[in-house]
Amino acid sequence: METPETTPRNRDKKPQFSFSWIYIVIALALGYLFFTSNGQDEDGTSKRVPYSTFQQYVEQGYAQKIVVSKDESRVRMYVRSNSITPVFGSRADSAIIKFYVESEFLSADKLQDFIDEQTELGNFKGEFISKSGSGDTWSNIFWNFMPLLFIVFIWIVVMRRMGGGMGGGMSGIFNVGRSRAQLVEKGDGTAPKVTFKDVAGQASAKQEVQEIVEFLKNPKKFTDLGGKIPKGALLVGPPGTGKTLLAKAVAGEADVPFFSMSGSDFVEMFVGVGASRVRDLFRQAKEKAPCIIFIDEIDAVGRARSRNVAMGANDERESTLNQLLTEMDGFGTNSGIIILAATNRADILDKALLRAGRFDRQIHVDLPDLSERKAVFQVHLKPIKVDDTLDIDFLARQTPGFSGADIANVCNEAALIAARHGKESVGKDDFLSAVDRIVGGLEKKTKVMTEEEKRTIALHEAGHATISWFLRYANPLVKVTIVPRGRALGAAWYLPEERQITTKEQMLDEMCATLGGRAAEELFTGHISSGAMNDLERVTKQAYGMIAYMGMSDRLPNLCYYSNEEYSFSKPYSEATAQLIDEEVQRMIAQQYERAKQLLLEKREGHGQLAQLLVEREVIFADDVEKIFGKRPWASRTEELLTNQPDNE
């Protein structure tokens, strides 16, 4: 039986080497040499004296042994044991074996004559040693070569870090131009477990991607008829819709090598590195063909090239893009290399990158619709313990505009909320709280508000609810709350109808319902507040879009002034037209504001009851509004949608 210490996994573990130990050893060595270079060293205690003092010590008979280093013009005199005090003073430690003094001389011949003379006089009777080399060879070698070795060491460390650890040591500088793509091959144990079954919704996108896999698995089926395998496919869509997940599914389904990297991996501070990595990536791909190359966030390197040289036409990113364009159009048509790329900013990509022959297909991965959101919920609910109260259909309707990543976040947040309350399973209320948490933010029940502020907020939110209840094309109400969430002091939740096109009448009704809060404040409190700032921002943007882009103005009909040029510094219309657009926006908003005020005056009694109910309960639902106003006049359109609305709390 294997213990945890002897398991194969633990046996394969190797001790991690840390550069910190090298730094510590170098610091200790330098400190040791610094402190031992003054006073006591390996031979004992020493001091430097002038040459005249050295001569006096020899003449007085203090010398026991004299060592001369001719190469360094240095002489060392070892002091006799009975002469230590006259030379070093009374504080000299007699326990030290050797005491010596050092001095420098100008002429070796004169020094030799002086020693011979003192020997004849009997002042020096000790040993005389003359060395042609240094007496401290190792120390001199260390100090001569230490700076060079230290610089080389620092250079190796820096190059290794710059090389991203590829090969380690000095190989980093040579690998800086190598591709950083992650290679996934069949049977290597690193292949992702994601398949097309894990990609919920996106039926059309999956169909096109499945065709690419079929091209690689059975290319003869298509080439026999004279067809050509597409060179590239660009996945385009908002963030979180599953573009990268689709690419992982391709890697899981295709039995071919799969190169994966990000667009930012090509970009480096060194000139030419990005182009070199592109060349190396395609070189590896040709060796592994047939294969797939996936470049995530390609807009990091594929942004449209500037027409102005001063704005960076020859920078590193554009050199990398030029090399990518060359490589994509350079290999053979049926070489078996297909490039997948993903971006949520296709409008800024270079036109040369999107032409036929490079990215032959653009696969749009849009936000999921109602049925697709239901399928996405079913995928993300598999690992979560849910109870019988959960209604996936209602959750799918309650999350319009949510991407796949948002839905995954809802499921995770619901599980966290249920665990926070000590539940054994996740219920419908937990999911609704998770949706509210993500859309509106965290509840702030501790925020202190005066009674006047609370009533103003209640009147504001009741204004939204009242007008949306009586307008035909306004979104059906789900619930209203005056509990602060995030930066909002109150909120109203609706169940919007998903449309492919939106008419002018529908947009005007939505604008009128949005202005209902400000209108209620002015009518029933006599003043207006800053609480409607978000409403006014939405209404203003919507009005400008209707008039300047959609041609929904009586004075500017059928005109669109939208421009998608990235470097456009001028408006596509004259100053007179700009003034006319401003006037039309003001007129449209003023009309809907007056319309909201008129409707609120007609329903002021019910509006007051609704506001009072909000003050008392803080949260009300659609059936509470129905008790006050009766059935919604246009309930036939939304009756099915509101069947499964949440119960009162």
C-alpha positions in Angstrom: 0.0 0.0 0.0 1.4 3.4 -1.0 1.5 6.1 1.5 0.9 9.8 0.5 4.6 10.3 0.5 5.3 7.4 -1.9 2.5 7.9 -4.4 3.6 8.4 -8.0 2.3 11.9 -8.0 4.5 12.9 -5.0 7.5 10.9 -6.2 7.4 12.9 -9.4 7.5 16.2 -7.5 10.9 17.8 -7.7 12.1 20.5 -5.3 11.6 24.0 -6.5 14.8 26.0 -7.1 14.6 29.6 -5.9 16.9 32.4 -7.1 16.5 33.9 -3.7 19.2 31.5 -2.4 21.7 32.8 -5.0 21.0 36.4 -4.0 21.5 35.5 -0.3 24.8 33.7 -1.0 26.1 36.6 -3.0 25.2 39.1 -0.3 26.9 37.0 2.4 30.0 36.6 0.3 30.3 40.3 -0.4 29.7 41.1 3.3 32.4 38.7 4.3 34.9 40.1 1.9 34.1 43.6 3.0 34.5 43.0 6.7 37.6 40.8 6.3 39.4 43.3 4.0 39.9 45.7 6.9 42.0 44.6 9.9 41.9 40.8 10.5 42.1 38.5 7.5 43.1 34.9 7.0 46.7 35.6 8.2 46.0 37.6 11.4 46.0 41.3 12.1 47.5 43.9 9.8 47.9 47.5 9.1 49.3 49.7 6.3 52.2 51.9 6.9 54.5 54.2 4.9 57.7 52.8 3.4 59.8 55.0 5.8 58.0 53.5 8.8 58.6 50.0 7.4 62.3 50.8 7.2 62.3 52.0 10.9 60.6 48.7 12.0 63.3 46.7 10.2 66.1 48.8 11.6 64.8 48.3 15.1 64.7 44.5 14.7 60.9 44.1 14.8 60.9 41.9 11.6 60.5 38.2 11.8 59.8 37.5 8.1 59.6 39.7 5.1 57.5 38.8 2.0 57.9 40.8 -1.2 55.3 40.8 -4.0 57.1 42.4 -7.0 54.1 42.4 -9.3 52.1 44.5 -6.9 55.1 46.5 -5.5 54.0 45.5 -2.0 56.1 44.3 0.9 54.7 42.5 4.0 56.7 42.4 7.3 55.6 39.8 9.9 56.3 41.2 13.4 58.2 39.3 16.1 56.1 38.2 19.1 58.1 40.3 21.5 57.7 43.4 19.3 53.9 43.4 18.9 53.2 46.1 21.5 55.6 48.8 20.0 54.0 48.2 16.6 50.3 47.7 17.3 50.0 49.2 20.8 49.0 47.8 24.2 45.5 46.8 23.0 46.8 44.2 20.5 45.3 40.7 21.1 48.1 38.4 21.9 45.9 35.4 21.1 46.2 36.2 17.4 49.0 34.2 15.9 50.2 36.5 13.2 50.8 40.3 13.1 52.1 42.0 10.1 52.4 45.4 8.4 52.2 46.2 4.7 53.8 48.9 2.7 54.4 49.8 -0.9 57.8 50.4 -2.5 58.9 52.1 -5.6 62.1 50.2 -6.5 62.6 46.5 -6.0 66.4 46.9 -6.3 66.6 49.5 -3.6 64.4 47.3 -1.4 66.7 44.4 -2.0 69.8 46.5 -1.1 68.0 47.7 2.1 67.3 44.2 3.2 70.8 43.0 2.5 72.2 46.0 4.4 70.0 45.3 7.5 70.9 41.6 7.4 74.7 42.4 7.5 74.1 44.8 10.4 72.2 42.1 12.3 68.9 44.0 12.5 67.1 41.4 10.4 67.8 37.7 11.0 64.6 36.2 9.7 63.4 34.7 6.4 63.2 36.8 3.2 60.7 35.6 0.5 60.4 37.2 -2.9 57.3 36.4 -5.0 56.8 37.1 -8.6 53.0 36.8 -8.3 50.4 38.1 -5.8 50.3 36.6 -2.4 46.5 36.7 -2.4 45.8 35.2 -5.8 42.3 33.9 -5.2 41.1 37.1 -3.7 42.4 39.1 -6.6 40.8 36.7 -9.1 37.5 37.0 -7.3 37.5 40.8 -7.2 38.6 41.0 -10.9 36.0 38.7 -12.2 33.2 39.1 -9.7 31.6 42.2 -11.4 31.7 40.5 -14.8 30.2 37.3 -13.4 27.5 39.2 -11.6 26.5 41.1 -14.8 26.4 37.8 -16.8 24.2 36.3 -14.0 21.8 39.2 -14.1 21.6 39.1 -17.9 20.8 35.4 -17.8 18.0 35.9 -15.3 16.5 38.8 -17.3 16.6 36.9 -20.5 15.0 33.9 -18.9 12.2 36.0 -17.6 11.7 37.8 -20.9 11.6 34.4 -22.7 8.7 33.4 -20.5 10.5 30.4 -19.1 10.8 28.7 -22.5 13.8 26.4 -22.1 15.2 28.4 -19.2 18.6 29.9 -18.8 20.1 31.6 -21.8 17.6 30.0 -24.2 15.0 32.6 -23.3 16.6 35.3 -25.5 16.6 32.9 -28.4 13.0 31.8 -27.8 11.5 35.2 -27.6 10.4 35.0 -31.2 8.9 31.5 -30.8 5.1 31.1 -30.9 3.4 30.8 -27.6 0.4 28.8 -29.0 -0.8 26.0 -26.8 -0.9 22.8 -28.8 -3.7 20.2 -28.1 -3.3 16.9 -29.8 -5.4 13.8 -29.7 -4.4 11.4 -27.0 -2.0 13.7 -25.2 -4.3 14.0 -22.1 -4.6 17.8 -22.4 -7.5 17.9 -24.9 -10.5 19.8 -23.5 -13.6 17.8 -22.5 -15.9 20.4 -24.2 -18.0 19.0 -27.1 -20.9 20.4 -29.1 -23.3 18.9 -26.6 -22.0 21.3 -24.0 -22.8 24.3 -26.3 -26.4 25.1 -25.7 -28.3 27.2 -28.2 -26.5 28.9 -31.1 -27.8 26.3 -33.6 -26.7 28.2 -36.7 -23.3 28.9 -35.3 -22.8 25.3 -34.3 -23.9 24.1 -37.7 -21.2 26.2 -39.4 -18.5 25.2 -37.0 -19.5 21.5 -37.4 -19.0 21.9 -41.1 -15.4 23.1 -40.5 -14.8 19.9 -38.4 -16.3 17.9 -41.2 -13.9 19.6 -43.7 -11.0 18.4 -41.7 -12.3 14.9 -41.0 -13.3 14.1 -44.6 -11.9 16.8 -47.0 -12.2 14.4 -50.0 -16.0 14.7 -49.8 -15.8 18.3 -50.7 -12.8 18.5 -52.9 -14.1 15.8 -55.2 -16.8 18.2 -56.3 -14.3 21.0 -57.0 -14.9 22.8 -53.7 -12.2 24.4 -51.7 -11.9 24.1 -47.9 -12.4 27.6 -46.3 -9.2 29.1 -44.9 -10.7 30.9 -41.9 -13.8 31.6 -39.9 -14.4 34.6 -37.7 -16.6 34.2 -34.7 -18.3 37.6 -34.0 -20.6 38.4 -31.2 -21.1 40.2 -27.8 -19.0 39.2 -24.8 -20.0 36.1 -23.0 -22.0 34.5 -25.9 -19.8 31.4 -26.2 -17.3 32.2 -29.0 -14.3 30.7 -27.1 -16.6 27.8 -26.0 -17.4 27.0 -29.6 -13.7 26.9 -30.4 -13.1 24.5 -27.5 -15.9 22.3 -28.8 -14.2 22.2 -32.2 -11.0 21.0 -30.4 -13.0 18.4 -28.5 -14.7 17.1 -31.6 -12.0 17.3 -34.3 -9.3 14.6 -34.4 -6.7 17.0 -35.5 -4.1 19.2 -33.7 -5.5 22.4 -32.3 -3.3 25.5 -31.7 -4.8 28.0 -29.3 -3.5 31.5 -28.4 -4.6 35.0 -27.8 -4.1 38.0 -30.1 -2.1 39.8 -27.4 0.4 36.9 -27.4 1.8 38.2 -30.6 2.5 41.7 -29.3 5.9 42.3 -27.6 8.0 45.3 -26.8 10.8 44.2 -29.2 10.5 45.1 -32.8 9.9 42.1 -35.1 9.0 39.7 -32.3 5.2 39.6 -33.2 6.0 38.9 -36.9 8.4 36.2 -35.9 5.9 34.5 -33.7 3.3 34.5 -36.5 5.9 32.8 -38.8 6.7 30.2 -36.2 3.0 29.5 -35.5 2.3 28.8 -39.2 5.5 26.8 -39.5 4.4 24.5 -36.7 0.9 24.3 -38.2 2.2 23.2 -41.6 4.1 20.4 -39.9 1.0 19.3 -38.0 -1.5 19.8 -40.9 -4.4 19.1 -41.1 -5.0 21.3 -38.0 -6.8 24.2 -36.6 -5.4 27.5 -35.4 -7.6 29.5 -32.9 -6.8 33.1 -32.2 -8.9 34.6 -29.4 -9.5 38.4 -29.2 -7.9 38.9 -32.7 -8.7 42.6 -32.5 -5.6 43.0 -30.3 -3.5 42.5 -33.5 -6.0 42.9 -36.3 -7.1 46.5 -35.8 -7.5 48.5 -39.0 -4.2 50.1 -40.0 -4.1 53.9 -39.8 -3.8 56.1 -42.9 -1.7 58.6 -41.0 2.0 57.7 -40.6 2.2 60.0 -37.5 -0.4 57.8 -35.7 1.8 54.7 -35.9 1.5 53.1 -39.3 4.8 51.3 -38.9 4.5 50.2 -35.3 5.0 46.6 -34.0 1.3 45.7 -34.1 0.9 46.6 -37.7 4.0 44.7 -38.7 2.5 41.7 -36.9 -0.7 42.2 -38.8 1.1 42.4 -42.1 2.8 39.2 -41.4 -0.5 37.5 -40.4 -2.1 38.7 -43.7 0.9 37.3 -45.7 0.8 33.9 -43.9 -3.0 33.5 -44.3 -2.8 34.0 -48.0 0.5 32.2 -48.4 -0.1 28.5 -47.8 -1.9 26.2 -50.2 -5.7 26.2 -50.6 -6.1 22.6 -49.5 -3.2 22.4 -47.1 -5.6 21.5 -44.3 -5.0 24.5 -42.0 -8.1 26.3 -40.9 -8.0 29.5 -38.8 -10.7 30.3 -36.2 -10.7 33.7 -34.6 -13.0 35.4 -32.1 -13.8 39.0 -31.5 -16.5 41.2 -30.2 -15.2 44.2 -32.2 -15.5 43.2 -35.8 -16.1 46.7 -36.9 -12.6 47.8 -36.1 -10.8 44.9 -37.9 -8.7 45.6 -41.0 -10.6 45.1 -44.2 -7.8 43.1 -45.7 -8.2 40.6 -42.9 -11.9 40.1 -43.6 -11.7 39.7 -47.4 -12.5 36.4 -49.1 -9.5 34.1 -49.1 -8.5 34.9 -45.6 -11.5 34.8 -43.3 -14.0 33.3 -45.7 -16.8 33.1 -43.2 -18.1 35.3 -40.4 -20.1 33.3 -37.9 -22.3 35.5 -35.8 -22.7 34.3 -32.2 -25.6 36.5 -30.9 -27.2 36.8 -27.5 -29.5 33.8 -26.9 -33.2 34.1 -27.4 -35.9 32.7 -25.2 -35.6 29.1 -26.2 -31.8 29.2 -26.3 -31.7 30.8 -22.8 -33.7 27.9 -21.5 -31.2 25.4 -23.0 -28.3 27.3 -21.5 -30.0 27.2 -18.1 -30.4 23.5 -18.4 -26.7 23.1 -19.1 -25.6 25.2 -16.1 -28.2 23.7 -13.7 -26.7 20.2 -14.0 -24.3 20.5 -11.1 -26.7 22.5 -8.9 -29.1 20.9 -6.5 -32.5 22.5 -7.2 -35.9 21.9 -5.7 -39.4 21.5 -7.2 -40.2 25.2 -7.1 -37.8 26.0 -9.9 -39.4 27.1 -13.2 -36.8 27.2 -16.0 -39.3 28.7 -18.5 -39.9 31.7 -16.1 -36.2 32.1 -15.5 -35.5 32.2 -19.2 -38.2 34.9 -19.7 -36.9 36.8 -16.7 -33.4 37.2 -18.2 -33.8 38.9 -21.5 -30.5 40.2 -23.0 -28.5 37.8 -20.8 -25.5 36.1 -22.4 -24.4 32.5 -21.6 -21.8 33.9 -19.2 -24.5 35.9 -17.4 -26.7 32.9 -17.1 -23.8 30.9 -15.6 -23.3 33.7 -13.2 -27.0 33.7 -12.2 -26.9 29.9 -11.5 -23.7 30.3 -9.4 -25.1 33.4 -7.5 -28.3 31.5 -6.7 -26.3 28.6 -5.3 -24.3 31.0 -3.1 -27.5 32.8 -1.9 -29.1 29.4 -1.0 -25.9 28.3 0.9 -25.8 31.7 2.7 -29.3 31.0 4.1 -28.5 27.4 5.1 -30.7 25.7 2.5 -30.2 22.2 1.3 -31.3 23.0 -2.3 -31.6 26.0 -4.5 -35.2 27.3 -5.1 -37.0 29.7 -7.3 -36.7 32.6 -4.9 -32.9 32.1 -4.8 -32.7 32.5 -8.6 -35.0 35.5 -8.6 -32.8 37.1 -5.9 -29.7 36.3 -8.0 -31.2 38.0 -11.1 -32.0 41.0 -9.0 -28.5 41.0 -7.5 -26.9 40.9 -11.0 -29.2 43.4 -12.7 -29.7 45.9 -9.9 -26.8 45.2 -7.4 -26.8 44.3 -3.8 -29.6 45.4 -1.6 -28.7 48.1 0.9 -31.4 47.9 3.5 -29.1 49.7 6.0 -29.1 52.9 3.9 -30.7 55.7 6.0 -33.5 57.7 4.2 -35.9 60.2 5.5 -39.6 59.7 5.3 -39.8 62.4 2.6 -37.1 60.8 0.5 -38.8 57.4 0.9 -42.2 58.8 -0.2 -40.6 60.6 -3.2 -38.9 57.4 -4.4 -42.2 55.5 -3.9 -44.1 58.1 -6.0 -41.4 57.9 -8.7 -41.5 54.1 -9.0 -45.2 54.0 -8.8 -45.3 56.4 -11.7 -43.3 54.0 -13.9 -45.6 51.1 -12.8 -48.8 53.0 -13.5 -47.9 54.2 -16.9 -46.5 50.9 -18.1 -49.7 49.2 -16.9 -51.9 51.3 -19.3 -49.7 51.7 -22.4 -50.2 49.1 -25.0 -46.6 48.6 -26.0 -44.9 49.1 -22.6 -43.2 46.1 -21.1 -45.3 44.0 -18.7 -44.5 44.8 -15.0 -43.1 42.0 -12.8 -42.3 43.8 -9.5 -41.4 47.2 -8.1 -39.1 48.0 -5.1 -37.9 51.0 -3.2 -35.1 49.1 -1.5 -31.8 50.6 -2.6 -29.7 48.4 -4.9 -26.2 49.4 -6.1 -26.4 53.1 -7.0 -30.2 53.0 -7.6 -32.6 54.1 -4.8 -35.5 52.1 -6.4 -36.2 49.9 -9.3 -39.0 48.4 -11.4 -38.6 45.0 -13.1 -40.3 44.2 -16.4 -40.7 41.3 -18.7 -39.9 42.7 -22.1 -41.2 41.2 -25.2 -38.4 40.0 -27.5 -38.8 41.5 -30.9 -36.8 41.3 -34.1 -37.9 44.8 -35.2 -39.3 47.7 -33.1 -41.9 50.2 -34.4 -42.0 53.9 -33.7 -45.1 53.5 -31.6 -43.5 50.8 -29.4 -40.5 53.0 -28.8 -42.6 56.0 -27.9 -44.6 54.0 -25.4 -41.4 52.8 -23.8 -40.1 56.4 -23.7 -43.3 57.6 -22.0 -43.1 54.9 -19.4 -39.5 55.8 -18.6 -40.5 59.4 -18.1 -43.3 58.4 -15.7 -41.1 58.7 -12.6 -40.0 62.3 -13.3 -43.6 63.2 -14.2 -45.0 61.7 -10.9 -42.4 63.7 -8.9 -43.4 67.0 -10.5 -47.2 66.3 -10.2 -47.5 65.0 -6.7 -44.5 66.5 -4.8 -44.3 69.9 -6.5 -40.6 69.5 -7.3 -38.2 67.4 -9.3 -35.1 65.5 -8.0 -31.9 63.9 -9.2 -33.5 60.4 -9.0 -34.5 60.5 -12.6 -31.0 61.1 -14.0 -30.7 57.5 -15.4 -34.2 57.7 -16.9 -33.4 61.0 -18.7 -30.1 59.5 -20.0 -31.9 56.5 -21.5 -34.6 58.6 -23.0 -32.2 61.1 -24.5 -30.1 58.4 -26.2 -33.2 56.7 -27.5 -34.6 59.9 -28.9 -31.3 60.8 -30.7 -31.2 57.3 -32.1 -34.7 57.4 -33.4 -34.2 60.8 -35.1 -30.5 60.7 -36.2 -30.2 57.0 -37.1 -33.6 55.5 -37.7 -35.3 58.4 -39.6 -38.3 58.5 -37.3 -38.8 62.3 -37.3 -41.4 64.2 -39.2 -39.0 67.0 -40.1 -36.0 64.6 -40.9 -37.7 61.5 -42.4 -35.8 58.6 -43.8 -32.4 59.9 -43.0 -29.5 58.1 -41.2 -26.5 60.0 -40.1 -24.7 57.0 -38.5 -20.9 56.7 -39.3 -18.8 53.8 -38.3 -15.5 55.2 -39.3 -13.0 54.8 -36.5 -11.0 58.0 -37.2 -13.8 60.3 -38.2 -13.5 63.7 -36.5 -16.4 65.5 -38.2 -20.2 65.0 -38.0 -21.8 63.7 -41.2 -24.3 66.6 -41.2 -24.2 70.4 -41.2 -24.7 72.7 -38.2 -28.2 73.5 -39.4 -29.1 69.8 -39.4 -27.6 69.4 -35.9 -29.8 72.2 -34.6 -32.8 70.6 -36.3 -32.0 67.2 -34.6 -31.7 68.9 -31.2 -35.1 70.6 -31.7 -36.7 67.3 -32.8 -35.3 65.5 -29.8 -36.6 68.1 -27.4 -40.0 68.1 -29.1 -40.3 64.3 -29.0 -39.3 64.1 -25.3 -41.6 67.0 -24.3 -44.6 65.3 -26.0 -44.0 62.0 -24.2 -43.5 63.8 -20.9 -46.8 65.6 -21.3 -48.5 62.4 -22.2 -47.1 60.7 -19.1 -48.4 63.6 -16.9 -51.9 63.4 -18.5 -52.1 59.7 -17.9 -51.0 60.1 -14.3 -53.6 62.8 -13.6 -56.3 60.4 -14.9 -55.1 57.6 -12.7 -53.9 59.7 -9.7 -56.1 57.8 -7.2 -54.7 54.4 -8.1 -51.2 55.9 -8.3 -51.5 57.2 -4.8 -52.6 53.8 -3.5 -49.7 52.1 -5.2 -47.2 54.6 -3.8 -48.6 54.1 -0.3 -48.4 50.3 -0.7 -44.8 50.7 -1.7 -44.0 52.8 1.4 -45.6 50.1 3.6 -44.2 47.0 2.0 -41.2 48.2 0.0 -41.7 45.5 -2.6 -44.9 44.9 -4.7 -45.7 42.6 -7.6 -47.8 42.6 -10.7 -50.9 41.1 -8.9 -50.8 43.9 -6.4 -51.0 46.4 -9.2 -53.8 44.4 -10.7 -55.8 44.6 -7.5 -55.6 48.4 -7.7 -56.1 49.1 -11.4 -57.8 45.9 -12.5 -56.7 43.7 -15.4 -54.2 45.2 -17.7 -56.1 46.5 -20.8 -53.6 44.8 -23.1 -53.2 41.6 -21.1 -54.0 39.4 -24.1 -50.5 40.0 -25.4 -48.7 39.2 -22.1 -51.1 36.9 -20.3 -49.0 33.8 -21.0 -45.8 35.6 -20.0 -47.2 36.6 -16.6 -48.7 33.2 -15.7 -45.7 32.1 -13.6 -44.8 35.4 -12.0 -43.5 35.2 -8.4 -45.8 35.2 -5.4 -46.1 38.1 -3.0 -43.6 38.2 -0.2 
